[in-house]
């Protein structure tokens, strides 16, 4: 099998491949950071809505889990 490729073309392809890998790694890093920010924001929102509501003291519902809807 005869493959005709110049050393310059080979170097260019390797450089392009590495640049793509760096770009993908940067995108994944930004995505993870955005997901962590969304996680923190949603936890803050849920905690502010729920607060510390007391459980029911009697009855069949709400004595183990706050079932307030």
Phi, psi and omega in degrees: 000127182252118179246116179259104177218134182281155177301326179296317178295320179298314179298316180300318180293320178294317179297316178298319179297317180292322178297322177296320179295319178295318179297318178296319179296320178294319179296318179296320179298315179295320179297316179297319180296318179296320179294321177295321177295319178295322178298315180295318180294319180291323177295319178297316180297314180296320179293325180287328179285314184284316183060213177241077180281138181286152174283158176294145181265349180206171180096180186270341186235138172093010180271339179249331183223134179291111184256024181290127182241000000 
